[in-house]
């Protein structure tokens, strides 16, 4: 089976431990790595949309963490920004849908 997608670091060992073989390569450069991370984020969001469970949300967070590190952002600082925006603009608990504005 052909995949051509970014996988977690321990996947080679997991596949080998099952007595199977697989071929891997490292991303050619930072640009490819970031593009594959963004594609992985979309994949994980799609999986969450189908399954709606905590494990899929954890996968999304793991990819976001990797994107932060790739771009030189400290994930804790990104969380601090999220918290600040929540204080200034609120979260999504009221379930508001903007219909129109002038």
C-alpha positions as CSV (number, residue, x, y, z in Angstrom):
1,X,0.0,0.0,0.0
2,X,1.3,3.5,-0.9
3,X,0.9,6.4,1.6
4,X,3.3,9.3,0.9
5,X,2.4,11.1,4.1
6,X,4.1,12.3,7.2
7,X,4.0,9.9,10.1
8,X,5.1,9.9,13.8
9,X,8.7,9.2,14.6
10,X,8.2,5.7,16.1
11,X,6.1,4.3,13.1
12,X,9.1,2.6,11.6
13,X,9.7,0.6,14.8
14,X,6.1,-0.2,15.2
15,X,5.8,-1.6,11.7
16,X,9.0,-3.6,12.1
17,X,7.8,-5.0,15.4
18,X,4.9,-6.5,13.5
19,X,7.2,-8.3,11.1
20,X,6.4,-6.0,8.2
21,X,8.6,-3.9,6.0
22,X,8.1,-0.3,4.9
23,X,10.1,2.4,3.1
24,X,10.5,5.9,4.6
25,X,12.4,9.0,3.7
26,X,13.0,12.2,5.6
27,X,11.6,15.5,4.2
28,X,14.0,17.1,1.8
29,X,14.0,20.5,3.5
30,X,12.1,22.7,5.9
31,X,9.7,23.8,3.2
32,X,8.6,20.3,2.5
33,X,8.4,19.5,6.2
34,X,6.0,22.5,6.8
35,X,3.9,21.6,3.8
36,X,3.6,18.0,5.0
37,X,2.7,19.2,8.5
38,X,-0.1,21.4,7.2
39,X,-1.3,18.4,5.1
40,X,-1.2,16.3,8.3
41,X,-3.1,18.9,10.2
42,X,-5.9,18.7,7.6
43,X,-5.8,14.9,7.7
44,X,-6.2,14.9,11.5
45,X,-9.0,17.5,11.4
46,X,-10.8,15.4,8.9
47,X,-10.4,12.3,11.1
48,X,-11.7,14.3,14.1
49,X,-14.7,15.4,12.0
50,X,-15.5,11.7,11.4
51,X,-14.7,10.3,14.8
52,X,-15.1,13.2,17.3
53,X,-13.0,11.8,20.1
54,X,-10.3,12.9,22.4
55,X,-7.6,10.8,20.7
56,X,-8.2,12.7,17.4
57,X,-8.0,16.0,19.3
58,X,-4.7,14.9,20.8
59,X,-3.4,14.2,17.3
60,X,-4.4,17.7,16.2
61,X,-2.5,19.2,19.1
62,X,0.6,17.1,18.4
63,X,0.7,18.4,14.8
64,X,0.1,22.0,16.0
65,X,3.0,21.6,18.4
66,X,5.2,20.4,15.6
67,X,4.2,23.3,13.4
68,X,4.9,25.7,16.3
69,X,8.4,24.2,16.7
70,X,9.1,24.3,13.0
71,X,8.2,28.0,12.8
72,X,10.2,28.8,15.9
73,X,7.1,29.4,18.2
74,X,7.1,28.2,21.7
75,X,3.9,26.2,22.1
76,X,3.5,27.6,25.6
77,X,3.6,31.1,24.1
78,X,1.0,30.2,21.5
79,X,-1.2,28.9,24.4
80,X,-0.6,32.2,26.2
81,X,-1.7,34.1,23.1
82,X,-4.8,31.9,22.9
83,X,-5.6,32.7,26.5
84,X,-5.2,36.4,26.0
85,X,-7.5,36.4,23.0
86,X,-10.0,34.4,25.0
87,X,-9.9,37.1,27.7
88,X,-10.2,40.0,25.1
89,X,-12.6,38.4,22.7
90,X,-14.2,35.5,24.5
91,X,-14.3,31.8,23.6
92,X,-17.0,30.0,21.8
93,X,-19.2,28.9,24.7
94,X,-22.2,31.0,23.8
95,X,-22.3,29.4,20.4
96,X,-22.9,32.7,18.6
97,X,-23.3,32.8,14.8
98,X,-22.8,36.2,13.2
99,X,-25.5,36.6,10.6
100,X,-25.0,40.2,9.5
101,X,-23.1,43.4,10.4
102,X,-22.9,47.0,9.3
